[in-house]
Amino acid sequence: MSKYIAVYEALFPSDQISEDDPRRGAIIAEMRAVHLANTTAEARQVVEWWPWESQAQCTRWVNRARKMMAAK
């Protein structure tokens, strides 16, 4: 399994991504971009279009995702 999908599913446990999910490639690409971004602000720009309740929630998610991906 892709480490990007594993982190996504850990952060969104109610949204499990199957091998044939049409969103799979896009999610991997966005998670990879979040991981490889030089700054939190750059990483946040990748996913700020997702339906966040607030900018702060997006920032917290990005920081957590980047920490998890760095550990894998």
N, C-alpha and C positions, 0 to 999 in steps of 0.2 A: 504494500500500500504506500502511496505517496505520503511523505512526511507532511506535505501541505494539506492534504485531505485529512490526515490524522489530527492535525492541530485544529483545522476548521471544525471537525466533528467534536473534538474535545471542548471547543468554545461554544458550539451550537449543538448540543447533544440531541435536540429534537429534530435536527436536520441532517440525517445520515445520507451520505452520497454514495449511490450504487455505481458499479462499473459502467452501467449504461445510462446514467443520468446525463441528459444533454447539457447540464450546467457544469459538469465535471472539469472540462478543459478550461473554461473561463475562471472557475474557482481556483484551480491550480495556478493559473497565470497571475491572478490577483494576489493570492497568498505568497507566491514567489516574489512578486513586486514589493509587497509589504516587507518581506524578509530582507530583500536586497537594497531597499531604500537607504539612503545615507543618513536621513534624519527621521524623527518621528513625524514631523510635518509632511515630509514627502510620502511617507507610508500612509499617513492619514488621508492624503489626497487620492490615493488609489481606491479607498473604500468609503469615502465620505458620501458617496451617492447611495450607499446602503441605507435602509430605513432606521436610522439611529434616533433615539429619543432626544439626544443632545450632543453637542460637540464634545463635551466632557466624556460621555459614554464611548464615543468613537475613539477618543484618545486613550482611554483606559484599555479598551479592547486591543488597539494597535500595540500598546506597550506590552500587554500580556502575550499577544500572539508572537511578537518579535522575541520576547524572552523564551517562550516555548520552542520556537524554531531554532534559536541559537543553541539550545541544549540538545537538540536532536542531531 
